[in-house]
Amino acid sequence: MPHRVLLDTDIGDDIDDAWALATCIRHPDIQLVGVTTVHRDTELRAAEARYLLEVGGVEGVEVVAGSRDTLDRIMELPRNNQADVLSPQDEARLRPGRTDAVPFLAEKAQEVADLVLLPIGPMTNIGRFVTELPDDFARVGRLVIMGGHVMPDRPEPEYNAGCDPRATRAVFASGKPITTIGLDVTLRCQMQPEDLEAIRAKDTSLSRAIMRMTELWQAAGRRPGDTSPPRMPVVHDPLAALVVAEPELVKLEPMRVEIDQRGNCLRTDGEPNVQVAVDVDPEAVRRRLVELIG
């Protein structure tokens, strides 16, 4: 049976969210049952997710916009760097839709047995789900999270965990089986130019869209006059998607992890509450993504 997955994403800023959605679309052992968007302009993010599902030939998967603000901050709504993959007509067509991600999460938890939540952005939607609808959250099977790290020489929190520390804390304390794919392993997984060319050569509607979004992301990171080679994607989020169905790609270690006020993951004594990825086969990850995306 395929793993039935609901993806929660801040697609449009870093390119790895789009790559993760493409991985979910194409993986033979993942059945995508829904997508929610989180952080800042979630309706624009939803339009981008709908676009990738459309060009990927996926029907019947609903995309629902979610929390724009964190639990403790009102966020500005800049236009993200990959939005220009949408023509004005596509954006007008794809932007309208549901904007109640937390009730949608509850609906899917009721409908889908052993639902896997795959949060690859800030934890606001999932943290609200935990605290606002606990009976429905109790129906969730497990979570695979891209977020955090337990690297003692890295004092700053990982982006997703640090955007909304209160929500992250609620998720990690939820009592559900959690696998965390953090910077400990993802920083080792960077695509190479030949990988991008192999995906480009597939010349499918999905590969063309992914490569266009990748080019927009690369251009957004380039300073005027910069003649260095374009930056390559570090595939944080696609690794989490892969681990849903292929946990053998990483080595997991049970740990007790608590979240501080900044969103740092603190390894503490006590009964483990998460499985933390501590090692990875980067070449296998790159190879698998090239096989799948397109």
Backbone torsions as a table, in degrees:
resi	resn	phi	psi	omega
1	MET	NA	136.6	176.8
2	PRO	-68.6	155.9	174.2
3	HIS	-77.5	125.4	-178.1
4	ARG	-91.3	115.9	-164.1
5	VAL	-121.7	136.5	168.4
6	LEU	-114.3	118.1	-176.5
7	LEU	-91.6	129.5	175.6
8	ASP	-115.0	118.1	-164.4
9	THR	-140.7	150.2	169.2
10	ASP	-108.4	48.9	-178.2
11	ILE	-52.2	139.2	174.7
12	GLY	119.9	-19.9	179.8
13	ASP	-95.9	-83.0	171.1
14	ASP	-78.4	149.3	-174.0
15	ILE	-73.6	-16.4	-171.8
16	ASP	-67.5	-22.4	176.4
17	ASP	-65.0	-44.3	178.5
18	ALA	-62.5	-40.6	177.3
19	TRP	-64.0	-37.2	179.5
20	ALA	-67.2	-41.6	177.4
21	LEU	-63.0	-42.3	177.0
22	ALA	-61.0	-38.0	177.3
23	THR	-62.4	-44.5	178.2
24	CYS	-64.0	-37.3	179.4
25	ILE	-63.3	-41.3	-170.1
26	ARG	-98.1	-15.7	-175.3
27	HIS	-70.0	127.3	-176.5
28	PRO	-67.9	-18.0	-177.9
29	ASP	-106.3	13.7	176.0
30	ILE	-120.6	127.4	172.4
31	GLN	-109.9	108.9	-179.2
32	LEU	-77.3	121.6	-176.7
33	VAL	-108.0	-4.1	178.4
34	GLY	171.9	161.7	177.1
35	VAL	-136.2	134.6	170.8
36	THR	-121.5	150.6	-180.0
37	THR	-116.5	152.0	-171.6
38	VAL	-142.8	148.7	167.7
39	HIS	80.5	118.8	178.0
40	ARG	64.5	-133.0	-172.9
41	ASP	-78.8	82.4	-174.9
42	THR	-71.1	-24.6	177.6
43	GLU	-70.6	-37.8	174.6
44	LEU	-66.8	-42.5	177.1
45	ARG	-59.7	-39.8	179.1
46	ALA	-62.8	-38.7	178.1
47	ALA	-62.2	-40.5	179.0
48	GLU	-66.1	-40.3	177.9
49	ALA	-65.2	-42.7	177.9
50	ARG	-61.2	-37.3	179.1
51	TYR	-62.6	-46.1	-179.4
52	LEU	-65.9	-39.0	176.2
53	LEU	-62.4	-40.0	-178.8
54	GLU	-65.2	-50.1	-178.7
55	VAL	-71.2	-20.5	175.2
56	GLY	-83.2	-0.2	177.4
57	GLY	75.8	22.9	-177.4
58	VAL	-95.5	128.7	177.1
59	GLU	-119.0	150.5	173.1
60	GLY	82.4	7.3	177.1
61	VAL	-103.6	113.7	-176.1
62	GLU	-82.5	141.4	175.9
63	VAL	-114.4	126.9	-175.2
64	VAL	-126.0	125.6	177.6
65	ALA	-72.7	146.1	-176.7
66	GLY	-125.6	-142.2	-170.2
67	SER	-67.9	122.6	173.3
68	ARG	-79.7	-40.3	-176.1
69	ASP	-98.6	157.8	171.5
70	THR	-79.4	177.4	178.9
71	LEU	-64.7	-22.4	-173.3
72	ASP	-125.1	2.0	-176.2
73	ARG	-142.5	144.5	169.7
74	ILE	-89.1	127.1	-174.0
75	MET	-101.8	146.5	169.6
76	GLU	-71.9	165.1	-174.2
77	LEU	-123.6	64.9	177.6
78	PRO	-68.5	156.8	175.6
79	ARG	-78.3	126.5	-174.6
80	ASN	-75.8	163.5	-166.4
81	ASN	-73.8	-14.8	-178.0
82	GLN	-103.7	4.4	-175.5
83	ALA	-64.1	-24.1	-177.9
84	ASP	-72.4	-0.9	169.6
85	VAL	-65.3	-21.8	179.4
86	LEU	-91.0	130.6	168.8
87	SER	-70.2	160.5	176.4
88	PRO	-55.3	-36.4	179.2
89	GLN	-68.2	-42.8	178.5
90	ASP	-63.9	-41.3	-179.3
91	GLU	-63.8	-42.0	178.9
92	ALA	-64.7	-34.0	-178.6
93	ARG	-78.1	-36.8	-170.5
94	LEU	-96.8	-16.2	-177.8
95	ARG	-70.0	-41.4	-177.5
96	PRO	-65.4	143.2	179.1
97	GLY	165.2	-174.9	-179.7
98	ARG	-63.0	147.5	-179.9
99	THR	-129.5	23.2	-176.2
100	ASP	-117.9	67.9	-172.2
101	ALA	-60.7	-38.7	-174.6
102	VAL	-66.5	-48.2	172.9
103	PRO	-60.1	-34.6	177.2
104	PHE	-63.7	-41.7	175.9
105	LEU	-58.5	-42.0	179.4
106	ALA	-64.7	-42.0	178.3
107	GLU	-58.7	-45.0	-178.0
108	LYS	-69.1	-34.2	176.8
109	ALA	-64.8	-33.4	177.3
110	GLN	-72.8	-35.6	-173.3
111	GLU	-84.3	-33.0	-166.9
112	VAL	-113.1	117.2	176.4
113	ALA	-71.5	142.7	177.8
114	ASP	57.1	39.0	179.7
115	LEU	-60.8	134.0	175.0
116	VAL	-102.6	119.4	172.3
117	LEU	-88.8	131.9	-178.3
118	LEU	-123.1	80.8	178.0
119	PRO	-80.4	123.3	179.8
120	ILE	-124.4	17.6	175.1
121	GLY	-133.8	-167.2	173.6
122	PRO	-53.2	151.6	-166.8
123	MET	-88.7	14.6	-170.8
124	THR	-60.9	-50.3	-179.3
125	ASN	-58.5	-45.9	-175.6
126	ILE	-71.6	-38.9	176.5
127	GLY	-61.5	-39.6	176.1
128	ARG	-66.2	-39.2	177.8
129	PHE	-59.3	-45.8	-180.0
130	VAL	-58.1	-46.2	-170.4
131	THR	-89.0	-31.2	-174.6
132	GLU	-90.4	-31.0	-176.8
133	LEU	-133.0	62.4	-172.5
134	PRO	-63.7	-32.6	-179.9
135	ASP	-66.1	-39.2	177.6
136	ASP	-73.7	-37.4	176.8
137	PHE	-61.2	-32.6	-179.3
138	ALA	-60.7	-20.8	179.9
139	ARG	-78.5	-17.0	-178.5
140	VAL	-62.4	142.0	179.0
141	GLY	-77.3	-54.8	-177.7
142	ARG	-162.9	169.4	177.5
143	LEU	-125.3	138.0	167.7
144	VAL	-119.1	117.1	-168.8
145	ILE	-114.6	132.4	164.0
146	MET	-92.9	107.6	-179.4
147	GLY	174.8	151.8	173.8
148	GLY	79.6	-178.7	172.5
149	HIS	-168.7	160.2	174.8
150	VAL	-124.2	39.2	-178.5
151	MET	-87.4	112.0	-173.5
152	PRO	-66.3	-21.8	-178.6
153	ASP	-92.9	10.3	-179.7
154	ARG	-120.6	99.7	-171.7
155	PRO	-76.3	-21.1	-176.0
156	GLU	-85.9	143.4	176.7
157	PRO	-68.7	152.4	171.4
158	GLU	-63.8	150.1	-171.2
159	TYR	-55.6	-55.0	-175.1
160	ASN	-60.3	-44.3	-178.9
161	ALA	-68.4	-32.3	-175.2
162	GLY	-86.5	-15.3	-179.5
163	CYS	-64.8	-39.5	-177.3
164	ASP	-140.5	77.5	-174.1
165	PRO	-57.6	-35.8	-178.5
166	ARG	-66.6	-39.1	177.0
167	ALA	-68.2	-41.3	178.6
168	THR	-60.5	-42.1	179.7
169	ARG	-61.9	-40.8	179.7
170	ALA	-64.2	-38.9	-179.4
171	VAL	-66.8	-47.4	-177.3
172	PHE	-68.0	-24.2	179.4
173	ALA	-95.2	10.0	-171.1
174	SER	-73.8	-18.8	-178.7
175	GLY	86.4	-2.7	178.2
176	LYS	-81.4	154.0	171.6
177	PRO	-60.9	124.2	-176.1
178	ILE	-127.6	132.4	167.6
179	THR	-112.5	127.4	179.9
180	THR	-111.1	128.9	176.0
181	ILE	-110.3	101.4	-172.2
182	GLY	-113.2	-172.1	-177.5
183	LEU	-62.0	-20.8	177.8
184	ASP	-52.7	-34.2	-178.7
185	VAL	-115.0	-34.9	-172.5
186	THR	-68.0	-31.2	-179.6
187	LEU	-64.0	-14.5	179.1
188	ARG	-89.3	-3.6	-171.9
189	CYS	-114.1	83.7	179.3
190	GLN	-114.9	130.7	178.1
191	MET	-69.8	156.6	-178.8
192	GLN	-113.9	159.9	-178.4
193	PRO	-53.0	-37.7	-179.3
194	GLU	-67.3	-27.8	176.7
195	ASP	-67.7	-45.1	179.7
196	LEU	-63.2	-38.6	179.5
197	GLU	-66.4	-35.5	178.5
198	ALA	-66.3	-37.7	177.2
199	ILE	-70.7	-41.3	178.8
200	ARG	-60.9	-38.0	-176.8
201	ALA	-66.8	-19.0	177.5
202	LYS	-65.8	-30.8	172.9
203	ASP	52.4	45.2	171.7
204	THR	-99.2	168.4	178.9
205	SER	-62.1	-35.9	178.9
206	LEU	-72.6	-44.0	-179.8
207	SER	-64.6	-37.1	178.2
208	ARG	-64.4	-42.0	178.8
209	ALA	-64.8	-44.1	179.7
210	ILE	-62.7	-42.2	-179.3
211	MET	-69.3	-35.5	176.8
212	ARG	-65.0	-42.6	178.0
213	MET	-65.8	-35.9	177.3
214	THR	-64.4	-42.0	178.5
215	GLU	-64.4	-39.5	177.4
216	LEU	-63.4	-41.0	177.7
217	TRP	-65.1	-42.2	178.5
218	GLN	-63.0	-42.5	-179.5
219	ALA	-65.2	-36.5	-179.7
220	ALA	-65.7	-25.3	-179.7
221	GLY	-93.5	2.6	-176.6
222	ARG	-98.9	129.3	176.9
223	ARG	-83.3	152.2	178.3
224	PRO	-54.7	134.0	179.3
225	GLY	83.0	-3.3	-179.5
226	ASP	-73.5	122.2	-179.5
227	THR	-110.5	9.9	179.9
228	SER	-72.6	161.4	177.6
229	PRO	-58.8	149.9	179.9
230	PRO	-63.3	149.4	178.9
231	ARG	-66.2	149.9	-179.4
232	MET	-104.9	144.1	-179.3
233	PRO	-63.0	132.7	165.1
234	VAL	-94.2	119.0	-164.6
235	VAL	-92.9	63.2	177.9
236	HIS	-55.8	-58.6	-172.3
237	ASP	-70.3	-41.2	177.1
238	PRO	-61.3	-30.0	177.0
239	LEU	-64.0	-42.1	176.8
240	ALA	-61.0	-42.0	178.2
241	ALA	-62.0	-42.8	178.8
242	LEU	-62.0	-40.7	-175.9
243	VAL	-65.9	-24.9	174.9
244	VAL	-52.2	-44.5	-175.0
245	ALA	-106.5	-19.0	-176.0
246	GLU	-132.3	67.4	-176.7
247	PRO	-63.8	-17.5	180.0
248	GLU	-66.8	-12.3	177.7
249	LEU	-68.4	-19.6	-179.2
250	VAL	-128.4	161.3	170.0
251	LYS	-99.8	126.3	-178.3
252	LEU	-106.1	141.8	178.1
253	GLU	-130.0	127.6	177.8
254	PRO	-69.9	136.3	-179.3
255	MET	-145.4	158.7	166.3
256	ARG	-95.9	116.8	-177.3
257	VAL	-124.9	129.5	174.6
258	GLU	-119.8	155.6	-174.2
259	ILE	-109.1	126.6	-179.9
260	ASP	-86.8	-175.7	-173.9
261	GLN	-68.9	-16.6	178.2
262	ARG	-96.9	-7.5	-177.7
263	GLY	97.0	6.9	175.1
264	ASN	-70.7	144.2	174.9
265	CYS	-91.4	118.4	-176.7
266	LEU	-107.5	119.2	176.8
267	ARG	-77.8	124.4	-175.6
268	THR	-130.0	170.5	175.3
269	ASP	-77.1	154.3	177.0
270	GLY	127.0	-179.5	-177.8
271	GLU	-63.9	130.6	-178.7
272	PRO	-59.3	141.5	175.4
273	ASN	-120.6	-5.0	178.6
274	VAL	-145.3	156.2	167.6
275	GLN	-102.0	118.3	-174.2
276	VAL	-105.6	129.8	175.8
277	ALA	-73.4	123.0	-176.5
278	VAL	-118.0	-10.3	177.6
279	ASP	-152.4	157.5	-173.8
280	VAL	-152.4	156.9	172.8
281	ASP	-104.0	91.4	-174.4
282	PRO	-59.4	-37.9	-179.2
283	GLU	-65.1	-39.8	177.9
284	ALA	-65.5	-37.1	178.2
285	VAL	-64.5	-48.8	178.7
286	ARG	-58.8	-46.5	-177.6
287	ARG	-61.8	-42.3	-177.7
288	ARG	-67.1	-39.7	-179.8
289	LEU	-66.8	-39.4	176.8
290	VAL	-63.3	-38.4	178.3
291	GLU	-63.8	-39.6	-170.2
292	LEU	-85.2	-43.1	-166.1
293	ILE	-81.7	122.9	178.4
294	GLY	142.0	NA	NA
